[in-house]
């Protein structure tokens, strides 16, 4: 309190002014001026960032310019799929949501932001595909070939927690489904007990669960672990960057499908439905699909898929989420509070 | 303001300040404005979010909140969080006080540079801290390999968490103790020694009681900070439930899997613990300064 009255008054005036400016500035942000060009906000998950930035968006800008003579400017946001979905739900006004999981799109449907039937499109609303694969060390020193090899003593397995990374559910789904599929092929009947046991034995070999798929890759790249479960596109992307990143496609694995959808509420607010829909259609065109294929994603377009068939072999026991009963069932039976995953985590905790 | 006086640097400058500005009407207006701005700011920045979180947590009812907190995984994460925070706090109290002592009482080259380095942990993003620790002590580093051969896991286990917390909270104790040490008159220590007290006795009977409130402040701040630490822990811990998953990581998982109630339950426990620690600290400080300064 050792201050003169003048200094104090000056300080308070400055503080008040600071707040006023701050508030005015915040208010103004929302009402940015609208110029002649079209604007699109893309809210995507992190994995396809490279291909969107380097290939798809420039190609679409050229396409749109040719078709309408208008420029289209993009604002892009990339973050983990679940976080992106929640951000859009909480008011990040993305015109297009390109996410990793159906569940993350469904959250926007439930929030009333997506009101059209996004699954009505040509490829059920999906834009890219991928597989769950096993990345191994060069020359495969631990001789890993299939799921059972991950359960062996002394093997360190890495994948992110499905609790913190929605995308990581693919890995757990892959193990569970592979267990079912393999038991079905060898014994003629799906053996849930075997599948559950397989998941538990593999989870018991996991020492590090990072919070996202990318971070798990980083942990593996730093030299920790014998096997990394990741998406085929992620592994191919590393190879594209010139890294020694060998991976194996197990004979039984899950087909990943990534959705994209126009966010109705925000395009209606921004008045850019036309360009947003054009973009969502554009990404499944052959031209865009080839770009995705070059960056490691399996195309949904049949023609592009045929062209890249050599790069993307189909494993004999491939299955998709419907083999496990669809997302809704999986969310309850596997990830619910009394689901298989939660039980296994508790059991492993008790054994510790 | 009385208690603070002893921490203010003495000298003529201070005296000039306290003599100025006689009370008057205009001054009171300025006071009021400044005060309300301050309150408004604290309210907007701290109180409002805290109240909102607490209110949201109790929305689902007390029984539900309790169920969320006592879920085995949540409970384990809380136990682990408190365990590592307490261990960290004790180490920090000793090393932090020592560091402050060395920085204040000894003269050596580059002392100012080293003094400035103490604050570095505040400047580094905690994620970077985590990555740095993994590179240094991780299972593939030389140090990590050495410890692994002796059956000790640092990174991806509990020692890694404590290490990360020690780094992140390092400045708290040092910076709390340092000014008190600087202010402390050496005369008293010398007097004690002339009266025949041993060095240890002088430290125990003379230095320590003076430092006690400051050490406590540092300890409480670092403890509270440790309860909420996320960025570095999520990188170094391994995050395996029932083994190395702390509360902040558990909370993050609950948020990511859309279980807001689960996140808020554990969050409120951390919040209340932190608040309690800081309140107790305040109380002890008031109490000790009463005896410290009977005038």
Interface residues (C-beta under 8 A of the other chain):
Chain A: X1 X2 X3 X4 X5 X8 X9 X11 X12 X15 X16 X19 X80 X82 X83 X86 X107 X161 X162 X163 X164 X165 X166 X206 X207 X208 X209 X210 X211 X215 X219 X222 X223 X224 X335 X345 X346 X348 X349 X350 X352
Chain B: X1 X14 X17 X18 X20 X21 X24 X26 X27 X29 X30 X31 X33 X34 X37 X40 X41 X72 X73 X76 X134 X135 X138 X139 X140 X156 X234 X235 X238 X239 X240 X241 X242 X243 X249 X252 X253 X254 X256 X257 X258
